[in-house]
Amino acid sequence: MISQDYDAIYAVDELLRKIRIKESQLKIAQKSHMIHTSEVLKNQILELQHHLSESQDPELNALMSLLDD
């Protein structure tokens, strides 16, 4: 159980790290007027955010099931 929690936390942290990196890259691309690159990075950020929201659902469900017990 503890290793599953650690894996879930690691996965969320990794996704957050990737999002921060992409956001930094996006700022650079926007300042450099790299329109196509900016659009690609925006799409990548949206995809990572979607994965983040998916990865948090099982954790929330697990917490809610603990409260039900």
Secondary structure as UniProt FT lines:
FT   HELIX           2..31
FT   TURN            32..33
FT   HELIX           35..68
//
